[in-house]
Amino acid sequence: MKKAIILLLVVIVGVGAYFLFQSSSDMADVVIDTTPSGDEQTDAVNTGQDEGDVVVIGKSVEGRDITAYHYGTGDKEILFVGGIHGGYSWNTALVAYELMDYLEANAGAIPSNVEVTVIPVLNPDGQNKTLGTAGRFTKVDVPSSQDKKISGRFNAHNVDLNRNFDCDWQSTGTWQNTTVSGGNEAFSEPESQAFRDYVVTRKPSAVVVWYSAAGGVFSSSCGAGILPETRTITNTYAQASGYPAYESFDFYKTTGDMPNWLAKEKIPAISVLLSTHEDTEWSKNKAGIEALLLHYAQ
């Protein structure tokens, strides 16, 4: 009887040990997924907390991404913006894409203390109206119809985004001899809201905004004169590029202008107006960009 009890205990201990070992082996193969959920990943991107090179800073009226591309890791951020007038000024998006290609091929061109950010298309709905895409395109994709190009100047609410910022804002603005909508209030549009939130959070050292077409570099201001640094970068970009420098845009009255709002926020900003609606004038802009990078390398 005593031998039978001992044998039973041996069997029980053996079986328990087997299952304990098997369980430990199975656990060794388990990988714990600490990746954030889809919602958490989206939140990280939309708040600009993504540590990668690409950040979605907001959405357009029709839900298209507004994307910022980062190059370099310095503490001085220089922000370049294209496509605020969508398909009408399509060459401003193309020059921004040329800058991105240049930076990807020439990482050494960025000083160690500088981060370059490019928002190639601030008005993706407007670009899509004209080109049928909110992303990359080529010159051959641009339609010949002037009416189709002009329709793409505005966002999906038919608002001119460069009349929707909080500097001398009015509900109606002027474009050449045409009356355009400035929105229901300053920053009524999701595109301008996205840009505002990005800038207020990041406080870039300087902003360059491309437009077309007048051929020049224009300083920004909003009722308090031109910031000294704005005057400096206006002249720096103009002298290197060969564009003439102007203290203000006086061809017709503008309200709700983005660079002038940046001046109100004490952020140095310049408008670079390409000479035509048909060319990016890359060699001129490349020289201006390189001069600006050298200026902020100090």
RAGIZI-V534526 format. One line per field, one symbol per residue. psi: psi as a letter, one per 20 degrees, with the letter a starting at -180 (. if undefined). A space follows every 10 residues. Layout:
psi: ???
//
This chain:
psi: ghhggghghg gggggghghg ggghgghhip ppojpqrggh ggggghjjip jaippoiaqr gjjqqopppp prjriopppp prkhkciglh ihghhghhgg gghhimhiio qhjqppppnh oimhhhghgg ijqibqrrhi ipqhphhhgh hihqaijkpo hjjjrmokqq hqapodjqpr pjrhrpkiqh ghgggghggh ghmqhqpppp rqphmrppqq qmikrpqghg gghghggghh hiqqpqhroj hrpqqkpghh hghhjkppqq pooqhrjiqi lghghggggh hgghgii.
//
